[in-house]
């Protein structure tokens, strides 16, 4: 027992001694170790700047990364680290840190510009575009961003946005040389997006400052052609000729344009010049001879054209185009039988696969012959010829249409209806066929069927004004005044000074009791035609006195009901006594 007590006391004493020496040792170490200095933000940045100046990039990068692990949001420290990484060739890590700066400070323009420039040179271009777009959001006058974006959009084929940038540059540019260069680029961009109208306008502005520039003239001629600006196209090609001389290809284009604009006299002169310059053995020589003959015919030079065509056929008996044109020439001078004979001769000479085309030509020629006979009052012979035309082509929709018109003229309305319907069954998308059918139905008193036919006509061709007028009148007859007012108003958009339409609109307003508007349109009708009998009569009834055109008058206050309206609808689209004239000027069946 005493032994155990002694051992316990010894162990206790050793423990106390060990703890004492441990405490003494710790105290001495703490006195000898220097205290660590806490580095604040400014001190860290200052140290990194000094390391950067000394070129100690490896030490700077280790130190900056350690500090950033404690303070992720230290933008300036991260910026100098990125700069150091960039200098030491570690671009990917540098860019990563610059992107981190933008995630912390999205509107840091210095970083945005640096990154945008880097991506612009190294890709991806989409990121460069995104950054420059952000810069412009809060700095719209940033010239560098606008110029760089313009080029980037152009390179990435985003031409619409490129155009927007170049327009901004043009508005701000003051240097004339640079301005001209920008206008060229903008005009070319319009061409690339197929906006030929704006491209033409842009090149015209350039042309005004450089009128003898052959390259611009050629571009303008091409753009004018694409825009169907035929006169402008002709003007520029003629200007080119004055600079380069008699360029054969351009002379051909000029001749074709003169045909397009129906300047037949000049077309004849141009084709004569082309033929004089052309080798008789060239591939297009005979074609140009035929075009010359066609132009002569259009210019009224029938005898000269026929004589030339006969000579050409004698020299080139297998050239079928001359036979076609000669047949057309004889048709123009009323020698229909000779034309038919020429086409029949072609049927014998041409291979079977071409026979259908010739048969259609013969059918149309005989139909034209029939129309000529009809205009001369030779009705029986005319109808015989129409049916002869159908023997060649029983599905010739135009022949049935012409038959319908002729039957309409002689007041054989049921036959007219049948022929118009047959024409429609062959070619259901022809507006004028429905218009003819509507006119025939109207004459038989079948207003509902007429209204449907007129509606079909304008549904196919909204610009068929005669059909729209007729439809409006049929609506009035059916007491559908609100719809008729709508249709007459639509007509006036195209023919605002037509007295009959103004009268009919006024009458429709009167019938619905809108006297104020009725008077307004009666006045307009009379202002455009002082002698409009119905309009003068109706407005006098409404006002209680004659209306003096172009003078202000007071509207009467007394309300007049639709039943009191005194007037008749003007059927301007069916003037039977002038039917021949209407055929000639296309006012009835256009």
Protein Blocks (a to p, Z undefined) as FASTA:
>chain_A
ZZmmmmmmmmmmmmmmmmmmmmmmmmmmmmmpccdddddfklmmmmmmmmmmnopamlmm
mmmmmmmmmmmmlmklmmmmmmmmmmnopamlmmmmmmmmmmmmmmlmklmmmmmmmmmm
nopfklmmmmmmmmmmmomklmklmmmmmmmmmmnopaklmmmmmmmmmmmpmbfklmmm
mmmmmmmmmmmnopaklmmmmmmmmmmmmmmlmklmmmmmmmmmmnopaklmmmmmmmmm
mmnopafklmmmmmmmmmmnopaklmmmmmmmmmmmpcfkbmklmmmmmmmmmmmmmnop
mmlmmmmmmmmmmmmmmlmklmmmmmmmmmmnopamlmmmmmmmmmmmpcfklmmmmmmm
mmmmmmmmmmmmmmnopamlmmmmmmmmmmmmmmlmklmmmmmmmmmmnopaklmmmmmm
mmmmmmmmbfklmmmmmmmmmmnopamlmmmmmmmmmmmmmmlmklmmmmmmmmmmnopa
klmmmmmmmmmmmmmmlmklmmmmmmmmmmnopaklmmmmmmmmmmmomklmklmmmmmm
mnopacdehiacdddfbdcdfklpgcddddfklcfklmmmmmmnopmmZZ
